[in-house]
Amino acid sequence: MKKPFIFCCITLLAIAPVCVCHGKPEKAGKSAANESTITDLEKSAWEAYKNKQADAFKALMSKDYYGVYAEGMKTLDGETVDMAKSDLREYSFSDIKVVFPHPKMAVMIYKVKVQATAEGKDISGTYNSGSVWIQQAGKWVGAFHTESKTP
């Protein structure tokens, strides 16, 4: 369980300086995002997952998406396969923080309380979660997600 968390931290630490130093910030405009934009996108992804809307979920994610969890790492296809085996009944976010280390990158961290099963097993509880959203071709897409159940 610690290995995925360490991998996540190393990944974020490795890409943050590159993104911060990647040129001049863009002027605010239609492509600029704020905290509520990213939070709304994250909630849309959770809603699509909850409602087993694989196409809607995929439309929100980068084709190069990765998820890191205690049970392993997943591609976008892996997430949609697991979606079919899951029953997410309820979820709620708290302690949300969004930062923009680069105008085309947002990092969101939060707690999420879920009522859910995966492959028939109860996985309900509170999780520390993190997502990275990037702007590709003028559209914000999810590139990375991780979560760890709190004790």
Residue pairs with C-beta under 8 A, 6 or more apart in sequence:
1 70
1 148
4 68
4 69
4 70
4 72
4 73
4 146
4 148
5 68
5 146
5 148
7 68
7 73
8 68
8 130
8 144
8 146
11 144
12 107
12 130
12 132
16 101
16 107
19 101
19 102
19 104
19 105
20 101
20 102
22 102
25 102
25 103
26 32
26 103
26 104
31 103
31 135
31 138
32 103
33 100
33 106
33 133
33 135
33 140
35 96
35 98
37 140
38 98
38 106
38 108
38 133
38 140
39 93
39 96
39 98
39 108
41 60
41 133
41 140
41 142
42 93
42 108
42 110
42 131
42 133
42 142
43 93
44 56
44 60
45 57
45 60
45 61
45 131
45 142
46 88
46 91
46 112
47 53
48 54
48 56
48 57
48 60
49 57
49 79
49 83
49 86
49 88
50 88
50 89
50 91
52 83
52 84
54 80
54 83
54 84
57 79
57 80
57 83
58 76
58 80
60 141
60 142
61 76
61 79
61 141
61 142
61 143
62 76
62 134
62 136
62 141
62 142
62 143
63 76
64 143
65 75
65 76
65 79
65 141
65 142
65 143
65 144
65 145
66 73
66 74
66 75
66 143
66 144
66 145
67 73
67 74
67 78
67 79
67 144
67 145
67 146
68 74
68 144
68 145
68 146
69 146
69 147
70 148
70 149
74 82
82 118
85 118
85 119
86 116
86 117
86 118
86 119
87 116
87 117
87 118
88 114
88 115
88 116
89 115
89 116
90 114
90 115
90 116
91 112
91 113
91 114
91 115
91 116
92 112
92 113
93 110
93 111
93 112
94 110
94 111
94 112
94 113
95 109
95 110
95 111
96 108
96 109
96 110
97 108
97 109
97 110
98 106
98 107
98 108
99 106
99 107
100 106
100 107
101 107
103 135
104 134
104 135
105 132
105 133
105 134
105 135
106 132
106 133
106 134
106 140
107 130
107 131
107 132
107 133
108 130
108 131
108 132
108 133
109 128
109 129
109 130
110 129
110 130
111 126
111 127
111 128
111 129
111 150
112 126
112 127
112 129
112 147
113 125
113 126
113 127
114 123
114 124
114 125
114 126
114 127
115 124
116 122
116 123
116 124
117 123
117 124
123 149
125 149
125 150
126 149
126 150
127 147
127 148
127 149
127 150
128 147
128 148
128 150
129 145
129 146
129 147
129 148
130 144
130 145
130 146
130 147
131 142
131 144
131 145
131 146
132 142
132 143
132 144
132 145
133 140
133 141
133 142
133 143
134 140
134 141
134 143
135 141
